[in-house]
């Protein structure tokens, strides 16, 4: 009787093991299959890595955003959206008729900081210099410190001077004494007359970088 009872117990144990093993195999197979199927056409699972082999599209006709992402974390790395693409691929694409993005601050344009571009605001400075008969002299028209001279020129008041320098002057800073002069335009000429004085009016056309030019 004892041997018969032990035999039944062993049979039940083997049967249970087989059932549990089969259930585990089915769970693994179906689980993998379910995961593969849910990657495309399944639910988007929050807090999990989701994958797809087709485009996911959200279309709406509402008076407001079609999708809002909110991240309330105050940590330094917190952001509402992270775009990651292959090298040299654009992270974002918009339609040609799209308007200006509100409150969007682009730090770089074509890989360059805003300081690499000249402003559209240009102002003119000028300086007058008399040139005595038989002498040479000139004048420099300086921009505001920090501004850039984009062009320049001169006016020969008596139209009888020999101009031999007419060029831009770049901003200069002495390593020990600091800034010595800003950018500008220099014109130098000689007066061939022995009796009539001449004069040069030098002009500089300057790109206005902050602070704004006020003169």
C-alpha positions, 0 to 999 in steps of 0.5 A: 500500500505504501509503495502504491501511494508513493508511486502515485505521488511520483506520477503526480509530481512528474505530471505537474512538472510536465505541465509547469514546463509546458506552461513555461515554454508556452509563456516564453513563446507567446510572450516573445510573439506578443512583444514582437507583435506589439512593436507595430500595431500594439499599444504604446507602453509608458515607462518602457522601450517601445519599438516599431518598423513603421511610421507612427502618426497622430492626426487631430483637428482641435483648437490646440496642440495635437500632442503635449509633453510635460516634464516637471522635474527640476533636475539639470538634465530634465527636458520634455523631448529628446531627439536622437538621429544618425550622424548628419541627419536632421533631427527635425523637419517641418512643412514649407508653409510652417510659421515661426516657432514661438519662444524657440531660441536657436543657439547655433545656425549652420554650426555657428554662434550668433556672434559669428554673424553681423547685425543688419543695423549699419551706421556711419561715422566720419572725420574731417582732416585738413592737409596743408600744402606740400604735406601729407596727412590723413584721418581715421573714422572709428566705430564704437568699441566692439563694432565691426567696420564693414566698409568705408571711403573718403571725400577729397574736399578740394579734389587735388589730393594724392590718396595712397592709403584707403583701407579698413582698420581692425580693432586692436588690443595691446596685451599689456595695456588693453584696447588701443583703438576700435575698428574703423577706416583710414585714409591718408593722402598728400597735397601736391599744391604749394599754395592751396590747402586740401582736406579729407573726409573719411567715412566708416560704415559700421555694423552695430553690435551691442550696446547700440550706437547712439550718436 
